[in-house]
């Protein structure tokens, strides 16, 4: 591959199939998913079910084309109905449109979802979105959420609320569930959407109107999961208390989410208390709860407690709570109160049993034996700790278990492969794959992606390409976006930006939608190879992709690409574009710009940058008002940024600014490198102000610079004409 390949970027929808939209309880009918507000819709009954649609004149007087379309839809001939719709010269009536969107969404295919979305786009363009009923919009929202288009799904639910519809709880809670588990701002958006739905639900006094939209335990579990992912204990408690208002009782999943919350806020001491609370409330204990506990202890790196818990389960013991309590000293429950503050109060309300530890811990209603999932979780702990031998021993022990549910599965074997890959033992990892084939536990896509990552990390790109061919030709497994992201990253490691672009375009030709990682990894390839303009082109494509949210990392990567070449003006233009888009530069942004300024040898730009950083840090200039009223978020500078700026200022003889910067360093606990600055001063400025032939006027003009230089020399410990007890610049100027 050569570096002259042209960049071919275009949007292609993914081709993978969606998972099932609903449980078996709703699989029989796509209708009756959402109930609209009585202010917006009428209920129309027919012989088969109750469908919800708008009553209009076009319903009462259907034309021939509409009647044909409706007949095809009633016969569930969705493909023929779609073709009929595309041939309609006019916009079909609301009943036909709603049924068509519902059936397209219910197909569980990318093509079906794309077609349904095209109808929505047409209706929005013609300002006819009100023609669709709540059933069709709700089904579309769920289909989009299941397909990974969470932002689009969320926008559909918000549009329904804005239009006066009350979506069915199964529709809006499915969207919240997807948002809660997604990255970026997904959990925050999940909470906001939940609050919006609840605000509208509470607006209606008629319980009959909201009966299908009011939250159930599943909806609360979804939003509580968002709180747990954010570590928001206060909001978690507020929502937990609200459940009783709607007759929702916490179940095992609710407390499993509470275990996640405890782990997220570093309250390992409370994990056992959640288990005790489940037992006390008489909730049926599920294996997922015990798995969550093991996963939490593994996450804390407390493998010893996880081992004790699993050993107790293997021995058929019911006093698991006692085992977990004994793993901690009494000090654990009392020493953390000052650190956690109000958080402890919230947990005392969530876990009333956390107040008194004098009672005997309850026992499980029955013994529970560990399954393969629990063993595999412990194996992952060994893998992360680098204990490869223990990982392998655990796999062997699982093979000899009498209970078949404890035998290793593909996840167990994949965990062992991960351990070998992490240790760089690729040959042994491949042997495990061979063993999996022998015992008829076939490797899956995740297994191959882990192997792929191992080869790329070891710069064995040829073997990675061979593995891709083996995966497709022999295992019949198609690569996904993770596979291609790994290959693109591998090309970067061997400095092959052309190869990275080739894989990126190949991925999209296969109909695999790029993710944020895909775009930023390709940007990294071009930026690191000195091609920031190509990185900028990729970035522009990323901005246009509605499925991807551009974050600060992507902006910073683009800034860094220009700064590495000393293209300060281009980098500043990108930073201004960031600000225009509501994205505030952080320390990494400023650090890249400072490095670019140093490379370009533009010390004047460093002064402008320092003034902006001072404003963000709330540093007051002498004789000026405080800048703390700035609307920009505060900034905490790091050593790299301040050291680079100080270096530039010292080299340019901006000693006053250099003193301001080193003062900022000391205030933030960063020790300035006096040795380096002293060397720079001696090498570059030791002969400053020593000319005996300078005119009086010129000497006067240099007086302020000379005083700053003397103050800086005093701070460095060099011979100087200033003998005060304080080196700071204000003292040097005190007599002016």
C-alpha positions as a printed Julia matrix, in Angstrom:
736×3 Matrix{Float64}:
   0.0     0.0    0.0
   1.27    3.49  -0.75
   0.53    6.87   0.8
  -1.13    8.3   -2.29
  -4.51    6.63  -1.76
  -7.38    9.06  -2.0
  -9.76    9.42   0.9
 -13.16    7.94   0.1
 -15.65    8.72   2.84
 -19.39    8.17   2.59
 -22.24    7.2    4.94
 -23.41    3.6    4.76
 -26.07    2.08   7.0
 -25.17   -1.13   8.91
 -26.4    -4.46   7.57
 -26.55   -6.51  10.72
 -29.94   -7.71  11.9
 -31.59   -6.27  14.95
 -32.33   -8.47  17.89
 -35.92   -9.24  18.77
 -37.9    -6.11  19.54
 -40.11   -7.48  22.24
 -40.52  -10.45  24.51
 -42.79  -13.32  23.57
 -45.6   -11.58  25.4
 -45.77   -8.9   22.72
 -44.48  -10.86  19.74
 -47.94  -11.79  18.52
 -48.97   -8.26  17.65
 -47.11   -5.06  16.88
 -50.1    -2.98  17.79
 -51.17   -1.73  21.2
 -47.59   -0.86  22.13
 -48.3     2.81  22.86
 -51.34    4.59  24.14
 -51.67    8.19  23.04
 -53.11   11.02  25.02
 -56.85   11.42  24.82
 -56.18   15.01  23.77
 -54.54   13.82  20.56
 -56.14   10.59  19.36
 -59.26    8.5   19.26
 -59.53    4.78  19.89
 -60.81    2.86  16.87
 -61.83   -0.76  17.25
 -61.8    -3.44  14.58
 -62.42   -7.15  14.58
 -58.86   -8.23  15.36
 -57.5    -5.76  17.86
 -57.62   -2.22  19.1
 -55.51    0.12  16.99
 -54.88    3.78  17.62
 -55.02    6.31  14.81
 -56.18    9.76  13.84
 -59.66   10.16  12.44
 -59.6    12.25   9.28
 -61.68   12.73   6.14
 -59.22   10.63   4.16
 -60.01    7.66   6.45
 -63.7     7.93   5.72
 -63.23    8.23   1.95
 -60.28    6.02   1.04
 -59.24    5.96  -2.59
 -58.34    2.84  -4.55
 -54.62    3.02  -3.88
 -55.15    3.46  -0.15
 -57.58    0.53  -0.08
 -55.07   -1.67  -1.91
 -52.3    -0.63   0.5
 -54.51   -1.29   3.52
 -55.44   -4.75   2.21
 -51.78   -5.69   1.76
 -51.0    -4.49   5.28
 -53.9    -6.48   6.75
 -52.55   -9.56   4.98
 -49.09   -8.87   6.49
 -47.53   -8.52   3.01
 -45.13   -5.84   4.17
 -42.78   -5.95   1.17
 -45.62   -5.59  -1.32
 -47.16   -2.87   0.83
 -43.9    -0.93   0.76
 -43.72   -1.16  -3.03
 -47.31    0.03  -3.23
 -46.48    2.98  -0.97
 -43.51    4.0   -3.15
 -45.82    4.01  -6.2
 -48.44    6.23  -4.56
 -48.57    9.66  -6.15
 -50.18   11.07  -3.01
 -49.6    10.66   0.72
 -51.61    7.66   2.01
 -54.15    8.13   4.78
 -53.12    8.0    8.47
 -54.29    4.42   8.99
 -52.15    3.1    6.13
 -49.13    5.15   7.15
 -49.32    4.07  10.79
 -49.7     0.4    9.93
 -46.87    0.55   7.39
 -44.44    2.19   9.84
 -45.43   -0.35  12.52
 -44.89   -3.37  10.29
 -41.61   -2.05   8.88
 -40.32   -1.44  12.4
 -41.48   -4.89  13.49
 -39.43   -6.64  10.77
 -36.31   -6.41  12.95
 -34.12   -5.6    9.94
 -31.96   -2.64   9.05
 -33.8    -2.3    5.74
 -37.15   -2.18   7.52
 -35.93    0.47   9.95
 -34.41    2.54   7.14
 -37.7     2.46   5.23
 -39.69    3.45   8.31
 -37.3     6.33   8.93
 -37.74    7.51   5.34
 -41.49    7.77   5.92
 -40.84    9.84   9.05
 -38.5    12.13   7.11
 -41.12   12.63   4.4
 -43.85   13.42   6.92
 -41.62   15.88   8.74
 -40.68   17.54   5.47
 -44.35   17.91   4.54
 -45.35   18.83   8.11
 -47.65   15.8    8.31
 -46.08   13.89  11.19
 -49.37   14.14  13.07
 -50.76   11.5   10.67
 -48.94    8.75  12.59
 -50.47    7.24  15.71
 -48.66    6.43  18.96
 -48.44    2.7   18.14
 -46.28    3.24  15.07
 -44.06    5.87  16.69
 -43.54    3.71  19.76
 -42.6     0.67  17.69
 -40.19    2.77  15.65
 -38.56    4.11  18.82
 -38.04    0.59  20.18
 -36.7    -0.68  16.85
 -34.24    2.19  16.65
 -33.11    1.63  20.25
 -32.59   -2.09  19.68
 -30.62   -1.31  16.54
 -28.22    0.95  18.39
 -29.72    4.23  17.16
 -30.38    5.43  20.69
 -30.26    9.15  19.95
 -32.82    8.74  17.15
 -35.02    6.58  19.4
 -34.83    9.21  22.11
 -35.79   11.95  19.64
 -38.88    9.94  18.62
 -40.07    9.66  22.24
 -39.39   13.36  22.85
 -41.33   14.22  19.7
 -44.26   12.13  20.94
 -44.28   13.92  24.27
 -44.06   17.31  22.59
 -47.02   16.38  20.34
 -49.16   15.32  23.3
 -48.8    11.54  22.96
 -48.28    9.3   25.97
 -46.02    6.46  24.79
 -46.55    2.99  26.18
 -44.23    2.14  29.08
 -42.66   -0.7   27.08
 -41.66    1.78  24.39
 -40.2     4.59  26.48
 -38.57    2.3   29.04
 -36.82    0.36  26.25
 -35.26    3.6   25.03
 -34.2     4.58  28.56
 -32.68    1.14  29.08
 -30.54    1.52  25.96
 -29.51    5.06  26.85
 -28.56    4.02  30.39
 -26.11    1.43  29.1
 -24.58    3.53  26.33
 -21.46    5.63  26.58
 -20.95    9.39  26.44
 -23.93   11.22  27.94
 -26.3     8.27  27.56
 -27.03    7.79  31.3
 -27.67   11.52  31.74
 -30.0    11.53  28.74
 -31.8     8.48  30.16
 -32.54   10.32  33.4
 -33.7    13.44  31.55
 -36.02   11.4   29.33
 -37.45    9.57  32.34
 -38.14   12.89  34.07
 -39.84   14.24  30.93
 -42.15   11.22  30.7
 -42.98   11.37  34.4
 -43.76   15.08  34.17
 -46.39   14.35  31.52
 -47.74   11.27  33.31
 -48.28   13.27  36.49
 -50.1    15.97  34.53
 -53.13   13.71  33.98
 -55.47   13.05  36.87
 -57.37   10.36  34.98
 -55.67    7.06  35.84
 -57.38    5.36  32.89
 -55.61    7.67  30.43
 -52.13    6.9   31.79
 -52.58    3.24  32.73
 -50.45    1.95  29.83
 -47.85    4.71  30.17
 -47.24    4.78  33.91
 -43.85    3.37  34.95
 -43.45   -0.21  36.07
 -40.6    -1.84  37.98
 -38.73   -2.48  34.73
 -38.83    1.22  33.83
 -37.5     2.19  37.26
 -34.77   -0.43  37.01
 -33.69    1.1   33.69
 -33.36    4.62  35.07
 -31.8     3.37  38.33
 -29.19    1.65  36.19
 -28.42    5.03  34.63
 -27.96    6.52  38.12
 -25.69    3.63  39.1
 -23.55    4.1   35.98
 -23.15    7.77  36.91
 -22.56    7.02  40.59
 -25.41    9.43  41.44
 -26.47    8.19  44.86
 -28.84   11.08  45.59
 -30.87   10.66  42.4
 -30.86    6.89  42.85
 -32.4     7.26  46.3
 -35.01    9.76  45.08
 -36.18    7.45  42.31
 -36.05    4.41  44.59
 -38.42    6.18  47.0
 -40.76    7.11  44.13
 -41.38    3.49  43.15
 -44.05    2.98  45.82
 -46.03    5.96  44.45
 -46.81    3.91  41.34
 -47.15    0.58  43.12
 -43.76   -0.66  41.93
 -41.91   -3.02  44.26
 -38.12   -3.39  44.06
 -37.15   -6.8   42.74
 -33.88   -8.73  42.52
 -32.76   -6.68  39.51
 -33.32   -3.46  41.47
 -30.92   -4.63  44.15
 -28.48   -5.95  41.57
 -28.32   -2.4   40.22
 -27.78   -1.2   43.8
 -24.75   -3.51  44.0
 -23.41   -1.77  40.9
 -23.99    1.62  42.56
 -22.04    0.55  45.66
 -19.18   -0.6   43.45
 -19.24    2.62  41.41
 -18.96    4.86  44.49
 -16.29    2.67  46.15
 -18.49    1.36  48.97
 -17.24   -2.22  49.12
 -18.37   -2.39  52.75
 -22.04   -2.14  51.68
 -22.08   -5.04  49.22
 -22.92   -7.66  51.83
 -25.67   -5.42  53.2
 -27.45   -5.41  49.84
 -27.47   -9.21  49.92
 -28.82   -9.15  53.47
 -31.55   -6.71  52.44
 -32.67   -9.04  49.63
 -32.94  -11.92  52.09
 -34.79   -9.85  54.7
 -37.37   -8.64  52.15
 -38.05  -12.21  51.03
 -37.1   -11.53  47.4
 -36.31  -14.67  45.46
 -32.53  -14.9   45.26
 -31.31  -15.23  41.7
 -27.93  -16.33  40.42
 -27.43  -12.9   38.86
 -27.29  -11.33  42.33
 -24.45  -13.58  43.42
 -22.72  -13.04  40.1
 -23.02   -9.27  40.62
 -21.42   -9.62  44.05
 -18.52  -11.67  42.7
 -18.06   -9.18  39.83
 -18.05   -6.27  42.3
 -15.33   -7.83  44.49
 -13.32   -8.69  41.38
 -13.73   -5.1   40.22
 -12.31   -3.9   43.54
  -9.37   -6.24  43.04
 -10.41   -8.17  46.16
  -9.95  -11.64  44.69
  -9.55  -13.19  48.14
 -13.12  -12.29  49.16
 -14.43  -13.39  45.76
 -12.69  -16.76  46.26
 -14.19  -17.15  49.74
 -17.67  -16.4   48.41
 -17.35  -18.94  45.59
 -15.85  -21.55  47.92
 -18.78  -21.08  50.3
 -21.19  -21.63  47.42
 -19.31  -24.78  46.37
 -19.6   -26.15  49.92
 -23.36  -25.56  49.92
 -23.18  -23.05  52.76
 -26.12  -20.75  53.43
 -24.21  -18.33  55.68
 -22.62  -16.39  52.82
 -23.47  -13.1   54.54
 -21.41  -14.17  57.54
 -18.49  -15.1   55.28
 -18.57  -11.67  53.66
 -18.92   -9.82  56.98
 -15.89  -11.62  58.37
 -13.83  -10.41  55.43
 -13.81   -6.92  56.91
 -12.75   -5.47  60.22
 -15.16   -3.38  62.26
 -13.13   -0.29  61.33
 -14.27   -0.52  57.72
 -17.83    0.35  58.7
 -16.91    3.42  60.73
 -13.78    5.0   59.25
 -15.31    5.99  55.93
 -18.14    8.14  57.29
 -16.26   11.44  57.13
 -15.1    10.8   53.58
 -18.49    9.82  52.17
 -20.44   12.69  53.8
 -24.05   12.93  52.63
 -23.57    9.74  50.63
 -23.69    7.74  53.85
 -27.04    9.3   54.71
 -28.47    8.26  51.36
 -27.28    4.68  51.82
 -28.72    4.55  55.33
 -32.11    5.24  53.76
 -31.59    2.75  50.94
 -30.2     0.11  53.31
 -31.79    0.47  56.75
 -29.81   -2.56  57.87
 -26.58   -0.55  57.4
 -27.17    1.27  60.71
 -26.96   -1.68  63.11
 -24.33   -4.39  62.74
 -24.96   -6.09  66.06
 -27.58   -8.51  64.71
 -26.64  -11.86  63.29
 -26.4   -11.87  59.5
 -29.3   -13.68  57.81
 -28.86  -16.93  55.97
 -29.82  -17.73  52.41
 -33.16  -19.54  52.08
 -31.33  -22.3   50.23
 -27.83  -23.14  49.08
 -26.77  -21.96  45.62
 -23.99  -23.66  43.66
 -21.76  -21.51  41.44
 -22.25  -21.78  37.7
 -19.82  -21.27  34.82
 -20.57  -17.55  34.69
 -19.43  -17.02  38.28
 -16.28  -19.09  37.77
 -15.54  -17.16  34.59
 -15.89  -13.83  36.42
 -13.22  -14.95  38.9
 -11.07  -16.06  35.98
 -11.33  -12.54  34.54
 -10.05  -11.24  37.86
  -7.05  -13.53  37.62
  -6.5   -12.41  34.03
  -6.52   -8.7   34.93
  -4.11   -9.38  37.78
  -1.75  -11.15  35.38
  -2.22  -14.51  37.11
  -2.18  -16.61  33.95
  -1.45  -19.88  35.75
  -4.45  -19.4   38.07
  -6.66  -18.64  35.07
  -5.65  -21.89  33.41
  -6.05  -23.87  36.65
  -9.57  -22.51  37.07
 -10.45  -23.67  33.57
  -9.16  -27.17  34.33
 -11.13  -27.26  37.6
 -14.32  -26.27  35.77
 -13.83  -29.12  33.31
 -13.93  -31.66  36.13
 -17.05  -30.31  37.86
 -19.88  -32.84  38.24
 -22.53  -30.2   37.59
 -22.75  -29.56  33.85
 -23.83  -25.94  34.48
 -20.33  -25.35  35.9
 -18.5   -26.64  32.84
 -16.55  -24.04  30.85
 -18.31  -22.39  27.92
 -17.0   -20.21  25.1
 -16.79  -17.24  27.49
 -14.57  -19.23  29.84
 -12.24  -20.29  27.04
 -12.19  -16.76  25.64
 -11.13  -15.49  29.07
  -8.15  -17.85  29.04
  -7.3   -16.7   25.52
  -7.42  -13.09  26.77
  -4.99  -13.97  29.55
  -2.53  -15.48  27.07
  -2.92  -12.52  24.68
  -2.33  -10.07  27.51
   0.85  -11.95  28.41
   1.96  -11.95  24.76
   1.67  -15.75  24.46
  -0.06  -15.85  21.08
   0.92  -19.45  20.27
  -0.74  -20.7   23.45
  -3.8   -18.56  22.71
  -4.13  -20.25  19.3
  -3.81  -23.65  20.96
  -6.86  -22.85  23.11
  -8.83  -22.01  19.94
  -7.83  -25.37  18.48
  -8.93  -27.09  21.7
 -12.28  -25.3   21.54
 -12.86  -26.68  18.05
 -11.91  -30.19  19.21
 -14.45  -30.25  22.06
 -17.07  -28.55  19.87
 -17.18  -25.25  21.75
 -16.7   -23.04  18.71
 -14.92  -19.71  19.0
 -17.14  -16.7   18.35
 -16.53  -13.2   17.01
 -15.35  -11.93  20.41
 -12.75  -14.68  20.59
 -11.37  -13.81  17.17
 -11.36  -10.09  17.94
  -9.23  -10.72  21.03
  -6.75  -12.75  18.97
  -6.78  -10.03  16.34
  -5.92   -7.41  18.94
  -3.04   -9.55  20.2
  -1.46   -9.85  16.75
  -1.85   -6.12  16.1
  -0.31   -5.2   19.45
   2.68   -7.36  18.58
   2.9    -5.67  15.17
   2.16   -8.95  13.37
  -0.25   -7.41  10.85
   0.26  -10.24   8.34
  -0.95  -12.8   10.89
  -3.87  -10.53  11.76
  -4.91  -10.47   8.08
  -4.57  -14.26   7.91
  -6.79  -14.55  10.97
  -9.48  -12.43   9.32
  -9.48  -14.73   6.29
  -9.63  -17.81   8.54
 -12.5   -16.3   10.49
 -14.53  -15.67   7.33
 -13.61  -18.7    5.21
 -13.35  -21.46   7.84
 -15.47  -20.31  10.79
 -18.05  -18.47   8.68
 -17.9   -15.43  10.98
 -18.04  -11.96   9.44
 -15.85   -9.24  11.0
 -17.6    -6.38  12.77
 -16.71   -2.78  13.54
 -14.49   -3.89  16.44
 -12.5    -6.11  14.08
 -11.89   -3.27  11.67
 -11.12   -0.75  14.42
  -8.47   -3.18  15.68
  -6.94   -3.53  12.21
  -6.95    0.25  11.7
  -5.2     0.7   15.03
  -2.71   -2.01  14.08
  -1.86   -0.09  10.9
  -1.17    2.99  13.01
   1.25    1.02  15.18
   3.29    0.12  12.07
   2.95    3.66  10.65
   0.74    2.61   7.73
  -1.88    5.35   7.35
  -2.75    4.17   3.81
  -3.53    0.71   5.18
  -5.7     2.25   7.89
  -7.71    4.1    5.23
  -8.06    0.94   3.16
  -9.59   -0.96   6.08
 -11.85    1.97   6.93
 -13.28    2.06   3.39
 -13.51   -1.74   3.24
 -15.5    -1.71   6.46
 -18.04    0.7    4.99
 -18.26   -1.18   1.71
 -19.35   -4.17   3.79
 -22.13   -2.0    5.21
 -20.6    -1.78   8.69
 -21.28    1.6   10.26
 -18.19    3.33  11.69
 -18.23    4.21  15.38
 -16.61    7.11  17.15
 -13.57    4.9   17.71
 -13.38    4.21  13.96
 -13.27    7.89  13.09
 -10.86    8.94  15.85
  -8.52    6.02  15.15
  -8.33    6.97  11.47
  -7.81   10.6   12.45
  -4.96    9.45  14.66
  -3.4     7.63  11.69
  -3.34   10.78   9.56
  -2.36   13.1   12.41
   0.58   10.91  13.45
   1.79   10.66   9.84
   1.83   14.44   9.38
  -1.37   14.68   7.32
  -3.66   16.9    9.43
  -5.73   17.99   6.42
  -6.81   14.38   5.84
  -7.5    14.04   9.57
  -9.67   17.16   9.24
 -11.56   15.58   6.36
 -12.3    12.49   8.44
 -13.4    14.76  11.27
 -15.84   16.58   8.97
 -17.35   13.23   7.98
 -17.68   12.37  11.65
 -19.59   15.61  12.27
 -22.04   14.7    9.51
 -22.69   11.16  10.81
 -25.89   11.35  12.91
 -25.05    8.11  14.74
 -21.83    9.46  16.26
 -21.43   12.1   18.94
 -18.22   14.06  18.47
 -16.46   14.45  21.82
 -13.54   16.47  23.14
 -11.1    13.65  22.35
 -11.78   14.01  18.62
 -11.4    17.79  18.71
  -8.12   17.49  20.63
  -6.78   14.94  18.17
  -7.38   17.37  15.33
  -5.73   20.24  17.23
  -2.75   18.03  18.05
  -2.33   17.05  14.38
  -1.83   20.67  13.33
   0.27   21.58  16.36
   2.74   18.77  15.71
   3.63   20.57  12.49
   3.72   23.99  14.13
   0.59   25.12  12.25
  -0.61   27.36  15.06
  -3.1    29.43  13.05
  -4.89   26.3   11.79
  -4.95   24.86  15.33
  -6.39   28.11  16.72
  -9.06   28.0   14.01
 -10.08   24.51  15.13
 -10.19   25.65  18.78
 -12.44   28.55  17.84
 -14.69   26.11  15.99
 -14.78   24.0   19.16
 -15.97   26.98  21.17
 -18.59   27.84  18.56
 -19.94   24.29  18.94
 -20.17   24.66  22.72
 -17.1    22.51  23.45
 -14.64   24.04  25.92
 -10.9    23.37  25.5
  -9.3    21.4   28.32
  -5.73   21.04  29.55
  -4.88   18.63  26.71
  -6.13   21.16  24.13
  -4.04   23.97  25.59
  -1.05   21.64  26.01
  -1.07   20.75  22.3
  -1.38   24.42  21.35
   1.5    25.36  23.65
   3.69   22.7   22.04
   2.73   24.0   18.61
   3.61   27.56  19.63
   7.0    26.38  20.89
   7.63   24.54  17.63
   6.58   27.5   15.51
   8.62   29.9   17.69
   5.76   32.35  18.16
   6.21   33.56  21.74
   3.6    36.27  21.28
   0.97   33.53  20.86
   2.11   32.07  24.2
   1.18   35.34  25.93
  -2.32   35.25  24.43
  -2.68   31.61  25.48
  -1.49   32.36  29.01
  -4.05   35.16  29.36
  -6.85   32.74  28.45
  -5.54   30.11  30.86
  -5.33   32.72  33.64
  -8.98   33.56  33.05
  -9.96   29.89  33.23
  -7.88   29.44  36.41
  -9.39   32.54  38.05
  -6.0    34.29  38.36
  -6.3    38.05  38.76
  -4.02   40.41  36.9
  -2.47   43.23  38.89
  -4.81   46.23  38.88
  -7.59   44.28  37.12
 -10.86   42.9   38.39
 -11.2    39.22  39.11
 -12.06   37.07  36.12
 -13.91   34.57  38.29
 -17.17   35.75  36.76
 -16.2    34.11  33.46
 -18.82   31.8   32.02
 -16.12   29.3   31.03
 -15.72   26.22  33.24
 -12.73   26.38  35.63
  -9.44   24.85  34.55
  -6.8    23.05  36.58
  -3.51   23.26  34.64
  -1.02   20.41  34.69
   2.78   20.35  34.76
   3.25   19.8   31.04
   1.18   22.82  30.01
   2.69   25.27  32.51
   6.25   24.06  31.97
   5.94   24.51  28.2
   4.57   28.04  28.59
   7.27   28.96  31.14
   9.95   27.57  28.82
   8.66   29.73  25.93
   8.52   32.86  28.09
  12.02   32.38  29.53
  13.51   31.84  26.07
  11.72   34.96  24.77
  12.84   37.02  27.83
   9.22   37.5   28.96
  10.35   37.3   32.58
   7.29   38.91  34.12
   5.03   36.33  32.5
   7.5    33.58  33.4
   7.22   34.59  37.06
   3.42   34.52  36.85
   3.54   31.02  35.41
   5.96   29.6   37.97
   3.85   31.2   40.71
   0.83   29.34  39.28
   2.87   26.13  39.25
   3.77   26.46  42.93
   0.17   27.3   43.88
  -0.96   24.04  42.24
   1.76   22.0   43.94
   3.87   21.63  40.78
   7.63   22.06  41.41
   9.13   24.28  38.66
  12.29   23.01  36.96
  14.67   25.72  38.2
  17.71   23.92  36.85
  16.37   24.01  33.29
  15.29   27.65  33.48
  18.65   28.66  34.98
  20.48   26.96  32.11
  18.3    28.74  29.56
  18.87   32.1   31.24
  22.62   31.69  31.44
  22.89   30.49  27.83
  20.59   33.06  26.28
  20.3    36.11  28.54
  23.39   36.42  30.74
  24.58   39.44  28.69
  21.26   41.28  28.76
  21.37   44.97  29.75
  25.22   45.01  29.86
  25.89   47.33  26.94
  27.79   50.5   28.04
  26.96   52.31  24.78
  23.15   52.25  24.98
  21.53   55.68  25.09
  19.82   56.98  28.2
  16.43   56.83  26.47
  16.96   53.22  25.47
  18.05   52.31  28.99
  14.88   53.92  30.37
  12.72   51.95  27.97
  14.34   48.74  29.14
  13.96   49.53  32.82
  10.82   47.47  33.39
  12.21   44.47  31.52
  15.38   44.76  33.56
  13.47   44.75  36.85
  11.55   41.67  35.74
  14.8    40.0   34.76
  16.32   40.81  38.17
  13.29   39.37  39.94
  13.53   36.21  37.83
  17.28   35.93  38.59
  16.47   36.27  42.28
  13.98   33.41  41.99
  16.6    31.3   40.19
  19.21   32.09  42.83
  21.51   33.87  40.41
  23.42   37.04  41.37
  21.02   39.99  41.1
  20.43   43.56  42.17
  17.27   42.82  44.11
  17.76   41.68  47.72
  14.21   41.47  49.09
  12.98   38.5   51.08
  10.23   37.67  48.6
  10.95   36.76  45.0
   7.48   37.41  43.61
   7.09   40.06  40.98
   4.75   42.31  42.95
   7.6    43.05  45.4
   9.95   43.93  42.56
   7.49   46.52  41.35
   6.49   47.78  44.78
   8.66   50.94  44.64
   7.52   52.05  41.15
